């Protein structure tokens, strides 16, 4: 039986969803650093929020969340910490006491813009997205979105959001056989050819924040598979995927395919200004400048036993990044790709 790119795409999608879920749901999965650089928080599968001194890595607080920690971000002044759990509940903590001061249900796949005291969340109840305050969880705006949302993103200034819809069959796009892939194509050009010939498409929507007004909408040949990181920056939507088929998409639907790690992005993150993307797979990772796609690579020492995956990244106050792994390690990475420190969190 001859295989087509569509059948292969379906297999890849199922495999990537399964493979991507394991490292993100085991060990540590989320990390954030305070604006003054003195505190780092992280959490993951064991349902504990760890509060650490950034300089010494000493654990100052252990807070039982009851649910897996999925996303973390400090507010602009560091007085609040926002935590999304895997039940799509947003928890807001006062960082002077580490007491929970607010809880907001129906807030999934959160994207944060601390500079604007704003976060974007998927609302299953409203069948759309909500804009919430990072200080008190108050709703600033919302909009219904027809169809199934794949992933969402918010620009660093909190003025523009992007919604990537789930991919769907596109009968106008050809179904090419696997053997038809030009053998001379490698890397991003090869991935682009596959995307253009897999009979799949996705729609991208740009929204004004926090009103939710639709600014633009484009149907594209690009279709993300597995877990995805999305950032709205300038007039573009930047998408970093698990299988490293990443894309820059314009409101007119023009797509540029690029790679971050040239392997896999189990963990993904963005710089505070939204100009850098960071991704990591098995031990190794890369920091990519979005304007030109130039990447610097990094790698950590190998641990014995089951392979260690990068699971999440967050910007550091000095312009570098903090990263966490499936092996419960916390690491500091400089902007130029140097792994400055590593250590376990328990």
N, C-alpha and C positions, 0 to 999 in steps of 0.2 A: 504494500500500500504506500502510495506516495504521500509524503507529508507536505503540508503547506505552511507558510509563515503564520497563518492564523492559528492553526492547531498548535504550532510551537509556541506562539504567543500566549495561548491559553495555559499551556503547561508551565511556561515561564512565570506567568502571573500567579498561578497556584503555588508554585515552588517558592517564589519570592515572598509571597504573603506568609507562608509557613516559616521560611528561613528567617525572615525579618522579624517575625514576632518573637521567636525564642530568645535572642539576645536582649531585646527590648523589654521582655517580661521576666528576665532572670538577672540576678545581681542588681547593680545600680543602673538606673535608666534616665535620670534627670539631674541637672546641676544648675546652679546659679550663683553669681558672686555679687556682693553688695557694691554699691557705687563707690564707696571709699576704699574698697579692696581689702577690708579687714576680716570679712566674714564670707565663708563659702557654705552653701547648703547643698545637700544631695539626698536622693532617696530612690527607691525602686521597688523591687518585688517583695521585700520583707515588710513593707508597709510602715517603715520608720522614716521620719524626717530627721536627718543628721545636721546639726549646726556646728560648724568647725571654725576654729581660729585659722585664718588663711596662712599666717606665717608659720605656725607650729604644727598645724593639722590636728591639734588636740580637739576632741569632740566635747563641745560645751553643753549641748542639749541633745537628747534623744526623745522625739515626740512620736507617739503611736498614732498613726493616721487611720488605721482600720482598713484602708484600701490601698492598692498599689499607687505609688507616686508616679504620675505620668508627665507632668510639666511643672517648671518652677520659674519664677521671675520676681526680682525685687522692684518696688516702685522707684520713681526717680530719686527721691530723697532717702531711700533705704528704710523708711519707717514701716513699710508694709512688705509682706511676702505673699505672693499669690501662688497657690498650689492647686493643680488640677489632678484629681484622682481618676482611676479607671472606671468609675461609675458616673463620669462626666459631671462631677460636682466640683465647684470652685471653692477653695478654702482661703480665707485671708487672715494672716497673722499679724499682730502688733509685734515688731521685732525688738521692742524695748523689754517686753515681758514674755514673748513667745506664746502668748495666749491667742486662741482663735477668736476673732472679733466679728467675722461674717462668714456665711456659707450661702452659696448660690447654686441651685440645682439647674440642670439642663444647660450645661456649659461644657461642650466637648471640643477637642482639637484646638485648644487655645493658642492664639498668637498674640505676642505682647509688644506694646510700644510705650515703655516707661516714660519717655520724654513728654508724652501727651496724656499720661495717666489713663491709658486706654488699652483694652484687650478686645480681641475678636474671638468669638466662640460660635461653634455650630449648635443650633437649637433643633433638637429632634421634635420637640413639642410644637414649635412654631414653623417647622419645615423651612428653615432658613438660617440666617446668622444674626447674632446679637453683638452690640458694642457695649462693653461694661467698664465701669471705673475700676482701676486697680486699687484705689484707696478704700472704697466702701462697697463695691459690687453693684452700685446703682446702674440701671440701664440707661445708656446714652442714646441708643438708637437700635433699630432692627429692620430687617427686610426679609420677605419671603423669597425663596429661591426655588424655582420649579425644577424638578429632577433630583438626582442623587448627587450630593456633594462628595467629591473625593478628598480634597484638602483645601486649606485656606491660609492666607498670609496677610501681613499688615506691614506697611512701610514704617521705617524707624521714627518718622515724624508723626505718625498716627493720623495721616490725612487721606490715605488711599489704601483700600483693601483689594485683594484679589481672591477669587474663588475658582478653583479648578474642579470641574465636574468629572464624574466617573466616565471612563471611556465607554463607547458604544459602537456597534457595528456601523460601518459606513459603506453602503453599497456602491458609492461613487468612486471609492478607492480600490485599486486592484488588489487581488489576492495572488501574491507571487509564491512560487514554489521555493522551498529552501535551497534547492540546487541552483536557483536562478540568481542568487546573491553574487554580484561580481567579485571574483576571487581577489582582485587587486585592491578592494576596499578594506581598510583596517580602521580600528578605533571609531571615532565619532562619525566619519563619513559612512562607514558600514552600518552603524546604528541608525543613522538618518535614512539610509536606503530602506532598511527594514521597516522603520516607522511609516514610510511613505507607501509601503506595499503590503501592509498587514490587514487592510480593510477595517481598521479601527480609527476612530477620531474622538476628540474631546473638545468641549467648549470651555472657554475661559471668560470670566466676567470681572470687570473692574468696578469697584464701588467707591463712592465718596464716603469718607469716615468723618463723623459717626452717623451721618444721616441715612446711609444705606442706599442713596440714589445711585442707579446704574449709570456709569459713565461710558462704558464701552463693553462690547461682547464680541467674541471672535470664535469661530469654529476652526480647529486646526487638525492637521494630520497627526499631531503628537498625542500619545496616550500613555499616561504613567502607569507603571505596574508596581505593586508592592507599596511599602510605606514611603511617603513623600514629604519633603520639606519645601515650603513655598514662601517666597518673599516678594513683596511689591516694592520696586525701587525705580523711581523716575517714571517713565512711561512703559516700563517693562514688567513682566511677570517672570521671576526666576524660579526654576523648579529643579530641585535636587532629589534624585530618586535612589532607591535601594540598589537597583541594578546599574547605576551610574549612566543611565540614558537621561542626561540632564538637558534642560532647555531654557532658552531665553525667548519669550513670546511678546510680540508687540500687539497693541490694540487692533491692528489691521489683520492679525493672524499670521504674520511672518514669524517663522521659527528658526532659531539657530540651535543646533544640537551641540553639546559640549560634554566633556568628562571632567570629573574632579579627581578621583583617585585612580582611574583606569581599572578598577576592580569592583568593589562593592562599598556602599555607604550604609552600614548598619546603623551608625550614628550620624546625625547631621546637625548643623548649627550655622549661625550667622554672626558676623561682627555687629557691634552696637550701632554702627552707622549704615549697616546693610550693604557694604561694599565688598565684603568677603564672605565666601561660603567655606565651610569646613566639613569634611566627611571622613569616615574611617571604617575599615572592615576588620580583618584579622590582624591585630597588632599594628598595622600600618594605616596611614591616613594622609590627607593632603589639605592644604589651604589654597583656595582658588580665588583670584581677583576677578570679579564679575565683569569688569569693563573689557578685559582682554583675555581672560581665561588662563593667565599664567599661574602655575601651581608650584608650591613648595611642599615637599613630602617629608613625613616624619615616621618614626617607628619606635616602638617600645620593646623592652627586653621580653623574652619569651618565658612564660611560666610553665611549670610541669602540669601534666594532666590535660583536661579538656581545653580546647582552644579558647582564647580570650577574644571577645569582640568589643569594639568601641560601641557604646550604647547612647551617648549623648554628649553635646558640647554647649558651652555658653561663653559669652565674652567676658574677659577679665578687665579690671579697671585700667590696667596698663596697656591695653590694646591687644593682648594675647588672648588665649583661651584656656578654660578649664574643661577637662574631659573626664567622663566616667565610663567604666567598662562592666561587662558581664561577670568579671572576676572580682567585683567590689573594690576596684582600684580608682583612686582619684589622682588626676595628673594635671600638671601645668605645662602649657605649650606656648612658646613665644610666637609672635607674629611671623617670624621668619622660619618657623618650623622646628625650633630646638625644643626637645623635651627637657624641661628644666627640673622637674621633680615628679616623683611617683610615690604612692603609698596606699596601703589598704585602709578601708573605712569599715568599722565594726562596732 
